[in-house]
Amino acid sequence: MVSGEILIALLGSAVAASLITALFAKAQSDKSAVVDNIIKERKAWRDKLRALVSETESAFEARNSNSVASIEAQLVVLLNPYDKDDLDIIRALKQIPGSWEQASFQEFMDRVAYLLKHDWERVKQESTTRISPQTLALASFVFGLIIFFTALVFDLGAELLIARHLAFWLSGVFITVAVVSNRPRGKFTAKKILCWIANEPYREPYKDRDKR
């Protein structure tokens, strides 16, 4: 009976190890594809946005409403139609011909700068091979849950008790490291915390220059 339980535990460990190895191999392959293709395309996208800001400045100086309308048409296809912050960039652009005030152009320029900064942070994060403490904590926690439910199903509580405790202990250690080393800065929000857990860059909400 004991030998059978040990065999089941070993087979389960082998399957888990194979699965983890396959996941890491796929992640590395996907990372290479991102670096070779998507990041290059995003650089061209950022360059286009910068060029449109320059065109907007020229249109603003010339008080040319037709040029602003042309810029809007180009900008719409570059931004996410379902993202509120992106839609606010379009709204800020459309306000410029209504007043031709410096504040309107400045808001548009600043909102684009927020987007460019956020995308640059995404590029840096996606192009690195570093595994974050949050990822390690989540992996340890999931592994602990797998061991926990495996012990319940196969009645192997005694054999897997140490491994289960070790997985949850490692999860706690990695969470502590993550909080100490790179916890979210500024005011905590649900979105900011979720981005931090998923190790995704957080897009800061727009603020007027005099409120930053």
ChimeraX attribute file (.defattr): number of C-alpha atoms within 10 A of each C-alpha:
attribute: neighborCount
match mode: 1-to-1
recipient: residues
	/A:1	6
	/A:2	9
	/A:3	8
	/A:4	9
	/A:5	14
	/A:6	14
	/A:7	12
	/A:8	15
	/A:9	19
	/A:10	12
	/A:11	12
	/A:12	15
	/A:13	13
	/A:14	12
	/A:15	12
	/A:16	14
	/A:17	12
	/A:18	12
	/A:19	12
	/A:20	13
	/A:21	12
	/A:22	12
	/A:23	12
	/A:24	12
	/A:25	12
	/A:26	12
	/A:27	13
	/A:28	13
	/A:29	11
	/A:30	12
	/A:31	16
	/A:32	15
	/A:33	12
	/A:34	16
	/A:35	15
	/A:36	12
	/A:37	10
	/A:38	13
	/A:39	18
	/A:40	12
	/A:41	13
	/A:42	14
	/A:43	14
	/A:44	11
	/A:45	15
	/A:46	18
	/A:47	12
	/A:48	15
	/A:49	20
	/A:50	16
	/A:51	12
	/A:52	19
	/A:53	20
	/A:54	13
	/A:55	16
	/A:56	25
	/A:57	16
	/A:58	14
	/A:59	20
	/A:60	20
	/A:61	11
	/A:62	11
	/A:63	16
	/A:64	14
	/A:65	16
	/A:66	11
	/A:67	16
	/A:68	22
	/A:69	16
	/A:70	12
	/A:71	19
	/A:72	19
	/A:73	12
	/A:74	14
	/A:75	19
	/A:76	14
	/A:77	9
	/A:78	14
	/A:79	17
	/A:80	12
	/A:81	12
	/A:82	8
	/A:83	9
	/A:84	9
	/A:85	20
	/A:86	18
	/A:87	15
	/A:88	16
	/A:89	22
	/A:90	20
	/A:91	13
	/A:92	18
	/A:93	25
	/A:94	18
	/A:95	15
	/A:96	23
	/A:97	18
	/A:98	10
	/A:99	11
	/A:100	17
	/A:101	12
	/A:102	11
	/A:103	12
	/A:104	18
	/A:105	21
	/A:106	17
	/A:107	21
	/A:108	21
	/A:109	20
	/A:110	18
	/A:111	22
	/A:112	24
	/A:113	16
	/A:114	18
	/A:115	21
	/A:116	17
	/A:117	15
	/A:118	15
	/A:119	18
	/A:120	17
	/A:121	15
	/A:122	16
	/A:123	19
	/A:124	11
	/A:125	14
	/A:126	17
	/A:127	14
	/A:128	10
	/A:129	11
	/A:130	8
	/A:131	9
	/A:132	15
	/A:133	21
	/A:134	22
	/A:135	17
	/A:136	17
	/A:137	24
	/A:138	19
	/A:139	17
	/A:140	22
	/A:141	21
	/A:142	15
	/A:143	17
	/A:144	23
	/A:145	15
	/A:146	16
	/A:147	23
	/A:148	18
	/A:149	14
	/A:150	17
	/A:151	18
	/A:152	11
	/A:153	10
	/A:154	11
	/A:155	12
	/A:156	19
	/A:157	16
	/A:158	9
	/A:159	14
	/A:160	18
	/A:161	14
	/A:162	10
	/A:163	15
	/A:164	22
	/A:165	14
	/A:166	15
	/A:167	21
	/A:168	19
	/A:169	16
	/A:170	19
	/A:171	24
	/A:172	16
	/A:173	15
	/A:174	22
	/A:175	20
	/A:176	15
	/A:177	16
	/A:178	20
	/A:179	13
	/A:180	10
	/A:181	10
	/A:182	12
	/A:183	15
	/A:184	17
	/A:185	8
	/A:186	7
	/A:187	6
	/A:188	9
	/A:189	10
	/A:190	8
	/A:191	11
	/A:192	19
	/A:193	16
	/A:194	12
	/A:195	15
	/A:196	18
	/A:197	19
	/A:198	13
	/A:199	15
	/A:200	15
	/A:201	18
	/A:202	17
	/A:203	17
	/A:204	12
	/A:205	9
	/A:206	17
	/A:207	12
	/A:208	11
	/A:209	9
	/A:210	5
	/A:211	6
	/A:212	6
